Amino acid sequence: MEAAETPRTAAELGDWLTRTVADYVRCDPAEIDPDVPLSDYGLDSISATTVCADIEDNFGLPVEVTLIWDHPTIGKLSQALAEELETAVR
């Protein structure tokens, strides 16, 4: 994704996270509910670490793997990432 296309809003980040998580847990993105804990889909610590690395690679935002456990749903995680990205831009 080019810089001009980088998701910044919670909704855009939620879409990106949904596709990313669906890929790791091998399901259709339409099956991911933004309010269901990611662990309910089988996202384990290894996958969570990889998702965090993807976040760092795609958005240049260093994150701890605990971010996923602190914000266990796509909805909460995307909101937290949007806030982190906004703070990082300032």
ZALUM-581792 format. One record per residue (C-alpha): x, y, z. Coordinates in Angstrom, 1 decimal, decimal comma, always signed. Layout:
BEGIN
PT      px      py      pz
PT       X       Y       Z
...
// end
This chain:
BEGIN
PT      px      py      pz
PT    +0,0    +0,0    +0,0
PT    +1,4    +3,4    -1,0
PT    +1,8    +6,1    +1,6
PT    -1,1    +8,1    +0,0
PT    -3,3    +5,0    +0,5
PT    -2,3    +4,2    +4,1
PT    -5,3    +3,7    +6,3
PT    -5,5    +6,3    +9,0
PT    -9,1    +6,2   +10,3
PT   -10,4    +3,6   +12,8
PT   -12,7    +2,3   +10,0
PT    -9,9    +2,0    +7,5
PT    -7,7    +0,4   +10,0
PT   -10,5    -2,0   +11,0
PT   -10,9    -3,1    +7,4
PT    -7,1    -3,7    +7,1
PT    -7,0    -5,5   +10,4
PT   -10,0    -7,6    +9,4
PT    -8,3    -8,8    +6,2
PT    -5,0    -9,3    +8,0
PT    -6,5   -11,4   +10,8
PT    -8,7   -13,3    +8,5
PT    -5,6   -14,3    +6,5
PT    -3,8   -15,5    +9,6
PT    -6,8   -17,5   +11,0
PT    -7,7   -18,7    +7,5
PT   -11,3   -17,5    +7,3
PT   -13,3   -15,2    +5,1
PT   -13,0   -11,5    +6,3
PT   -16,8   -11,4    +6,3
PT   -16,7   -14,0    +9,1
PT   -14,8   -11,6   +11,4
PT   -17,0    -9,6   +13,7
PT   -15,3    -6,4   +14,9
PT   -16,7    -6,9   +18,4
PT   -15,7   -10,5   +19,0
PT   -12,3   -11,1   +20,8
PT    -9,6   -12,1   +18,3
PT    -8,8   -15,1   +20,5
PT   -12,3   -16,5   +19,6
PT   -11,1   -16,8   +16,0
PT    -8,0   -18,7   +17,1
PT    -5,5   -15,8   +17,0
PT    -2,7   -17,1   +19,2
PT    +0,4   -15,4   +20,5
PT    +2,5   -16,3   +17,5
PT    -0,1   -14,8   +15,1
PT    -0,6   -11,8   +17,4
PT    +3,2   -11,2   +17,2
PT    +3,1   -11,4   +13,4
PT    +0,1    -9,0   +13,2
PT    +2,1    -6,5   +15,3
PT    +5,1    -6,9   +13,0
PT    +2,7    -6,2   +10,0
PT    +1,4    -3,1   +11,8
PT    +5,0    -1,9   +12,3
PT    +5,9    -2,7    +8,6
PT    +2,8    -1,1    +7,1
PT    +2,4    +1,9    +9,3
PT    +5,9    +2,6   +10,7
PT    +4,3    +2,4   +14,2
PT    +6,2    +0,4   +16,8
PT    +3,8    -1,6   +18,9
PT    +4,1    -4,1   +21,7
PT    +2,3    -7,4   +21,2
PT    +0,4    -6,6   +24,4
PT    -1,5    -4,1   +22,3
PT    -3,6    -6,9   +20,9
PT    -4,3    -8,3   +24,3
PT    -5,1    -4,9   +25,8
PT    -7,5    -4,2   +22,8
PT    -8,8    -7,7   +22,1
PT   -11,3    -6,9   +19,3
PT   -10,9    -5,4   +15,8
PT   -13,0    -2,5   +16,9
PT   -11,0    -1,7   +20,0
PT    -7,6    -2,4   +18,3
PT    -8,4    -0,2   +15,2
PT    -9,5    +2,7   +17,5
PT    -6,3    +2,4   +19,5
PT    -4,1    +2,3   +16,4
PT    -5,9    +5,3   +14,9
PT    -5,1    +7,2   +18,1
PT    -1,5    +6,0   +18,1
PT    -1,1    +7,0   +14,4
PT    -2,6   +10,5   +15,1
PT    -0,2   +11,0   +18,0
PT    +2,8    +9,8   +15,9
PT    +2,0   +12,4   +13,2
PT    +2,0   +15,3   +15,6
// end
